[in-house]
Amino acid sequence: MSNLGAPQDQHLNKWLGHGTSSSCPWGDMSATNTNAYQTRPDTGITRRYDFTITKGTAAPDGVEAELLLINSQFPGPLIECDWGDWLEITVHNNVSDEGTAIHWHGILQQETAWMDGVPGIAQCPIAPGSSYTYRFKPDLYGTCWYHSHYEAQAVSGLSGPIVIHGPTHVDYDIDLGPITVSDYYHEYYDTITEGFLENEVEVTLSDNNLINGKNSYDNNGAPLASFNFTSGKTHRLRLINTSAFAVQKISIDDYKMTVMANDLVPINPYETDVVTLGPGQRSDVLVYGKGEPTDSTWLRAYKPPNCSPGKQGSYLATAAIFYENADRTENPTSQPGSNAYNDYCGNDPLSQTVPAYPLAPGDPSVTEIIPIELRPNGSSNLWYLANRTFRVDYNDPQLLNARNGKLEFPHIQNVHNYGSNSSLRFIIENPGFQPHPVHIHGHNFWVLQEGPCADNETIFPHGQPEFAHVFSPGEASDRFGGRPGSSHQRGLHVSPVDEYLERRRSDRPKPMIIGNYGTCWDGSIVNPSNPQRRDVQMLLPGHYIVVQWNQDNPGIWPLHCHIAWHLSAGMGWTILERPDDFYNSMSISNAMSQTCTDWDAWTNYHIVDQIDGGL
């Protein structure tokens, strides 16, 4: 399996360097003086990796299960580079009956949109027995990860961490490297997807929770992850939530953490005792080694049942932190902090998460209101965004069509051509009962505001479509953690939604209406001169978020929920951005030719049973 979180796991250097040079690759560029979206170093170095994907049996929690492995490892190998390097990763698909494609989560792919790794959009799948080489230059720096974007393969192990070394605006001594936290299923992903689409919701209840791919199950004695602290030193922990479904609460008993980055965005540091991450999110934190050289303590990853239901006993993963002279034969005896098991599903307040390099969003060219609904569709329930669901065609990638000037797409692909508009603002409204980690490809978005939004009369002023399945405000607020407890005040209106609606009924302003939908947003922006930026933001039940980004990256970019089962059931919106800028691009044509030729040849003799949206 993987050495991540094992006693022999090595600390990371602050940069890799190249050849005989030991100088810092980014020179005097820093998190506070350099706009990384526009300026980056060029080291002239290419870091190469070779991945072989196989299907095999493994037992990360002591229970044998069928998993997808990369170089026989789960989680997959660490990819490491310096800011300014190129990455070249060759993927060999040795799974006999499934295609695959690898998405590099958080990498903007500026000028390499065809390397985004999304089948049916940026490429055809890599056919069984075939190989494909991804080549791109990471735009930003920090902590991210890669995962399959073919169906829900990532749920069954096809993922791993990425570290892009870059400037740091907060001092530390030791980089512990990536710490992945994830829910875990003993059943293979396709069985779960099929059950979910047949309304057997219980199949999405996870069996366990893992830290760096390790935990015991039902006290079976399987090894736990462990990490090495040094007394008197400050440690960097790169936290990554690679879950299919689970919101994760990460804490260290009796320790504070200083948050220094969210996703790939350095932020002004702040202190907390628990970090909340939705699926796909990352946070870099610093922890001072205040213990004695003989001490030990627990690191905990907890998935609150109200945010992410699981099977009994599946909610907690622990990893031991040992100081340099601790007795490793004895488990720590530390106790959880008061907030370790809190049940709030949202991220930290927007007022607290301020980027280190300030950027203001300005006024958007286009504003969309996008309500979320769950509706029956024959024997299945599907997710709809503004009355549209989503499914890709593996044999006909959208980017290749757009490159060829074909800008009309089948309705089911949910492609929206925003042309050369300079910026987009989306008001995404969730009147339902489940949280949604909203992720965008090709960009970081500004998160302008969030707040309560469970009033169907406001969201659907013209009435809801027939068969719409929007849960009541009470369910939205209470069933899945739609409001925080008293210890997590957020500077937003968080009183019970029913009381809020009652106060509004007699004297409420007319909502802004765009197209068929209205919005609960009052137009206010948190930190308007420098709002939070990231690539995943939690959207609570009975709430809205307002996100905005500049259209400065020509391509086709999905915006979707990062819960695997929600994406499988159609919760995606596809953004066609500045198609004139890549019309007739030979780079797109050449990149597509290999994967599509191989995929077409394989599908001529094999039936692809695509039962879900494809991503």
N, C-alpha and C positions, 0 to 999 in steps of 0.2 A: 504494500500500500504506500502511502505518502509519508515522508519525513516531517511534514509540517506539524508543528506541535509535539514533536518527539524530543526526548532529552538531548539527542545529538544534533538537533536543528541549529544551524549557525546563524548568528546575528548578521544583518546586512550592513554593508559599507554605505557611506553617504553618497558615493558615486562609484561607478565602475571604472571610468577612465578608459584609455586606449593606448596600446603599444607600450612605450616606455614613459609616456606622459602621465604624471600624477596630478596635473593641475585640474581645477574645477572646470568642467566642460561648458558651463554657462557664464563664466566670467563674472562681471559685475551686475548681471541681470538678477533681479530679486522679485519676491512676491509683491512688494509694495511699489516698485518703480517700473515694472514691465507689464504691458498688456499682452498676456500670453495668447490671446485670440488673434493678434496681429503680428507679434514679433517672437521669434524663437531662434535658438542657436542651430548651427549646422556642424555636427562633429565629423561628418564624412564616414561615420562608422555604421555598418549593418550588423545587427545581432541576429543570428540564425537559430531557429529551433525546428525540430523534426518531431511531429506528432503522429503516432499510429493509434487509431481508434479501434478498439475491439469490444466485443460483448463477452462478459465472463462472470463467474461467481466469486463474490467477495463477502466478507463479514465485518464491516467497519464497527458494528456494535455487538459483535459476537453471534449474530444471526445471519446465516447465509442467504444471499439475495442475488438476483441477476442485475448486474450493473453495466454501464458503459464506461470503459476505462481508457485513459490516455497514457500510453507507454506503461501499461499495467498499473497505473496509479489512480487512486481516488483520495482526495481531490486531485485534479490534474496538476502537472508540474508548474512551478513558478516561472513566469516570464519576467525578465528583469532587463532594464535598459536605462540609459541616461536620456534626459531631455535633449533633443537634437539628434539622437540616433534614428536610424531606420530599423524597423523590424521586418523579418522575413520568416514566416512560419509555414512550413510545408505539412499539409494534413493528408494522411493516407487513411482512407476509409476501408477498414478490413471487416466491417460488419456486413454479413452476406445478404441481408434482406432489408436494409434501410439506407436511405440517403442521409446526408448530414450537411451542415454548414455551421461555421463558427463565427459568432458575433463578438466584437471586441468592445465590450460595454464601457461607455464613457469616452471612447476615442471619437473625435469629431469627424475624422476622415475628410478633412478639407483637401480638396483636389484629388481625392481617391474614393469617391462615393461608391464605386464598384467593389470596394474591399470591405464594406460594412458587414458582410456575412449573413445577409437575410435572404433565404431562398424564396423565389417567386417575386422578389423585389430587386435585389442587387445582384443576383446570380441564380443559376439553376443549382439544385443540390449536387453535392459531390457524390457520384454514383458509387455503389458497392464495387470494390476492387479498383477504384480510381483515386487519383491524388490531385491536390490543388495547392498552389503556393500563394498565400496572402503576403502582400508587401505594402507597407504604409509607414508613415512617419508620425508618431504620436504628437498630437498638437499641444496638449497640456501635460502636467506632471502631477504625480501623487499616486494614489491607490485606486486601482480599478480591477476588473476581472473579465474573463472571457467565458462564454457558454454557447452551447448549441442553440441555434434558433430554428431548428427543424423540429416541428411539433413540440412536444414537451420533453425532449431527450435530456435537457439539463436536469430534470427532476431525478433521473436515474444515473446521475454522476458525471455528466459531460460538462464539466466546468473547472475553472482554476483561477488563481490570482495573477494579477499583473502589478508590478511596481515600476514606476517611471521616476527615477531619481531626479530631483530638481531643487530649486532654491527653497530655503526654509526661513521663515521669519520669526521662529521661536527656537531657542537653543535646546538641544538635548544631547545625551551622551551615547545612547545605545538604541539601535533600531532592531526591535524584535521581529520585524517582518510581518507578513499577512496573518490575520486571525479570521478565518472564515467561520461563520455561524449559519446553521441551516437546519430546517426541518428535514425529516428523512422518512422514506417509505420503503417497506419491505417488498411491496408489489411493484412490478415493472410499470413504467409510466403509461404505456398504451392501454393497459387494463384499467388504470385509474381514469384516464381520459374517456374511454368508452363508457365506463360506469357513470361518470359525471354527466356526460351528454345524454344518458338514459335516465337522468334525474335520480340516480342513486348517490345522493350527496354525501353519504357516509364514507364513500371510498376516498374522499379528499381529506379525511382525518389522518394525520401523519402518525407514524409509529414511534418516532423518537426525535430527539434534538441533538445535533452534533456540533462540536467545536473542532475545527480543522479535520473533519471527517472521523472523529472519535467520540465514543461514549459507551457506557455499558447499557444493557437492556435488561430490565427486570432483575437487576442485581446479579447479572451473570458473570461479573468479574472481567469483562472486556476492558482493555487498557484505555485510560483517559489521556487527553492531551495534557502537556505540561510546558511551562515556560520558565526561563531562567532570569532572575532579577539579581542586580548587584546593589548592595547597600550603599546609599549615598549618591546613586546615579539616577539620572532622568531617562526614562525609557519611552520610545515611540512604539505605539501599538496601532497597526493598520487594520481596522475592523471592517469586515465585509459581510453583508447579509446576502447569502446566495440561496435563500429559501425559495421554494415553490409558492408558498402561501403565507408564511409566518412573519408577523411583526416580532422583532427580537428586542429584549431589554438586556443590555450588557452592563455588568457591574463587577467591581472587585471589593470584597469584604473590607470595610473600614478604610477605603482609599477614595480620594478624589481623582477625577480625570480632567485634564485640560484639553478641550476640543480645539484643534488648530486647523482642521480642514473638513469640509463636507463634499463628498464626491470628489471631483478634481478641482475644487475651489478653495484656496487658502482663505481663512477667515480670521477676524480679530479674536484672539483666544478668550475663552470663558470656561469657568469651572462647573462641573456637575458630578453627581454621584451615580448617575445612570445614563447610558446612551441608548436612545430608541432608534432603531433602524427598520424601515420597511424593506421588502424584497428588492434587491438591486442597489440599495443605498450603501454608502461607505462613510466612515468617519475616522480621521486620524486623531489620536489622542496621546497626550503625554502623561506619564505617571511617575512620580518621584518615589524612589526606593527608600522609604522612611524606616523600614524594618531593620532588625539586627541581621548579621550574616547567617544566623541559624534559623531565621523565621521562614514561615510558609503561609500561604493564604489561598483562598478560592477565587477564581474568576468564574462568573456565572453568566449563562445565556438562558433567558427565560422568555417563553412565548405566552403571553396572556391568553387564556381560553376565550375571553370575550372578543379579542381581536382575531384570533386564529385558532379555531377549535381543533383539537387533536384527540387522540385516544388517551385513556387513563394512563397516567405515568409517563406521558411523552413530552411534558412541558419544560423540563429543566435539563440543561447540560452543564457540567462543571469541568474545569481544568485547573490543575494545581500550579501555583506559582511558587517556585523554590528559590530562596536566596542561596548564595554561593556555598555556604557551609551547612545547609539544611539537611536533615535526615530524610532522604528520598524514599525510604521504606515505610514512612508513616504519612498518612494523609493529613492535610491541614485540618485544624479544628475551629477555624474562624466561622463566624455567623453572618448571615446576609444583612445588609443595611436596610433601613426603613423603607427605601424606595425600590429595592431590588425587584420586588414582585408587584409593583403598581400596575394598574390595568388600563392606563391611558394609551391609546393607539397612535397618537399623533407625534409629529416631530417637535423639537424645541421651538419656542416662540420665534417668529420672524424677526422681532425686535432684537433678539439675542444673536442671531446668526448673520453677521455683517461681513461681507467680503473684504479682504485686506487691500485689494486693488479696486478703487471705486469706479463704477460704471453706472450711468443713469440710462433708463430705458427710453425716455422720450415718448412722444405720442405714436400710436400704432397706425399703420396704413389700413389694416383690416382687423375687425373685432368679430369673434364668433362666440355664441352662447351654445354650449354643448351639454345637454342633460344626459344622464346615464339611466338606462332602464334595463330590467331583466324581463324578458317576455317569452312565453311558450311559442315554440315553433314545431308543430307536430309533436313528436315524442320527446323533444329536447327543449331546454330553456337556453336562449341565446341572449348575449349582451348587445345592447344597441347604444350608439352614441349619436344623439340628434337624429333618431329614427333610421340609423344606418348600422348594419352589422358588417362583418368583414371575413373574407376568405381569399387566399392567394392561389395562383395557378403556378405550380412548380415548373411547368414546361414553357412558360411564357413570361419571363421576368419583366416587370414594369419599367425598370430603368433602360433596358434595351429597346423597348417600344418607344419610350420618350426620346431616346437618342436618335431613333429613326423618324422622329416627327409625328408619331402616332400618340396623340394626347387625349384620345377618348378611350376610356377603360370600362369594362363590365361593371355594372352597378354594385355587384357583390364585392368587388375589390376596394370599394370605398376610397377612391383616389380623388383628391381635391387639388385643382391647379390654381395656385396662388400667384402664378406668373412672376413678374419682377417687382411686386410690392415689397417695400423695404422692411416691414416688420409686421408681425402677427401677434394679436392678443386673444387668448382663449379664456373664457369664463366657463369652467367645468363644474357642473352641479350634480351632486350625489344625493338624491332624496331616498335612496335605498338603505339597506341595513348592514352593508359590508364596507369596510375601508378599501381604498384602492391606491396602491402606489403608482402614480402616473409618471411614465418615463418617455423621454423624447430621444430619438436618434439624431445625430448630426449637429446637435446644439447643446448648450446649457440654456435653460430658460431663467429669466427673472421670475421670482415668486412675489407678486405684488401684494397679495392679500389673501386671507382665508377667513371663513366665518360660517355661522349657521345658515342652512338653506334646506328646509324640509317642507316648505309651503307649496303644495302642488298648484295652487291657484296662481302663485307668482311665476313658477317655472313654466307652467303650461296654460297661459292666459286664454288660449283658444280651445282648451280641452285636450285630453290625452288621447293618443291613438287607441283604437280598439285592441284589447288584450294586453294593454300596458300593465306591467307588474311593478308598481312603485309602492313601497311599504309606507305605513303611516308614520307621522312624526315621532310618536312614542316609540315605535319599534326602531326607527332610525337612530334615535338618541340613546336608547337604553340597551338594545340587544347586543351591539358590538362596540361599546366604548366610545360613543359619539361625543361625550363630554368628559373632561378631566375631573379628578377629585380636587379638594380644596387646596392641596399642596402644589397644584400645577396650574395656577392662574396664568392666563396667556395674554392679557391686555385686549382680549376680544370678548364679544358677548357670548358667554357660555352658560347662561341660565337654562333651565329645562326648555326644550323647544316649544312645548305646548304653551307655557307661560309667555314665552316670547311672542308667539303667534297671537295669543289672546290680546296682548297689549297693542299689537299692530292693527287689529281688525278695524277699529273705529277711525283711526287717523293715521293711515300709512301712506307714504308717497307712492305715486304710480311707478311701478318698476320700469327700468329700461327694457324695451322689447326690440329684439333683432330677429327678423324672420318670424318664426312661429313660437319663439321662446322669450321668456322674461328672466331677469336676473335678480338675485337677492343682494348683490354687491352694491354698496352705497357710493362707490367711486374712490374711496380712500386707499392710500398706498402706504405700506409700512416702509420706512426709510426710503422715501421717494428718490433721493439723489444717489442711493446705492443699495437697492434691494438685494436680498439673498439670490444667489445663482446656484443652480445645481442641475443634475439631469434626471433625478427622481424626487418627487414630492408626495408625501402622504395626503390623501384626500379622505377625510373622515366621513362616516355615515351622517346624513342629514346636514352636510356642509358643502361649501363651494371653495374652490381655489381660483385665483386669477394668475395666469402665467403669460409671459411675453418673451419673444426672441426676435433678433434681426435675421432677415433672410439674406445671409451672406455666404451661404454654402450650397451651391447648386447641386441638386440631386433629388432623390425620392426618399423621404424619411418617415418611418412609422412613429406615431404617438400612440402609446398603448398602456394598458394596465400591466404591471409586472407580476401579477399573480398568474401562475401558469394556466390554471383552469379557466380563468376569466379570458385570457388571450385565446386559449383553445376554443372558447365559445363566442369568439367574434368581437372582443372588446379592443378594436384598433381603428385608427384614423390615419390615412396616408396622405402626406403632404408632398405635392409636386412643386419643387422650388426652382425658379428661374430656368425653365427647360431650354430657353434659347441659348443659354451659356454652355450647354453640353450637346447641342444638336450636332450630329455627325462625328462625335468624338471617337477616334480610333481606339483610345484606351479602353473605353467601355466595350466596344466591339470585340477587341482582342481578349479582354478578360472573360467575356461571356462565352466566347467560342469554345473554350476548352470544357467548361462545366456543362454547357448545354449540349454539346456534341456527345459527351459521355453519357449524360443523363438521358438524352433521347434514345441512344443506342440501348441502354439498359431497360428503359420503359417500353421499348418495342417488344420485349420478351417477358416482361414482368408487370404485374398489376400493382399499382401503388394505392394502397387502401388509405387514402387521406380522409379520415373521419371528422377532422376538426378544421379550424381556420388555417392551419399549416405552420403557424409560428409558435 
